[in-house]
Amino acid sequence: MHTSEGSDDMPAHIKSTIIGTSLNIPVTNGSFNLGTWQGIYLCEHRNHGGRRKLVITVTGE
């Protein structure tokens, strides 16, 4: 059983694998180009998550 970092360690790995760990967001005229019902959510899958870093890379013209 994979619990070396706590009882929520393995479930957190599975959830992040299903949801994903990266996102591409189209930007048009300086604004996110999202659909009407689309949103961006940052999820923590651990019961007591630690500090996180958000890395943003902008590529384009």
Secondary structure, 3 states (H helix, E strand, C coil): CCCCCCCCHHHHHHHHHHHCCCCCCCEECCEECCCCCCCCCCCCCCCCCCCCCCCCCCCCC
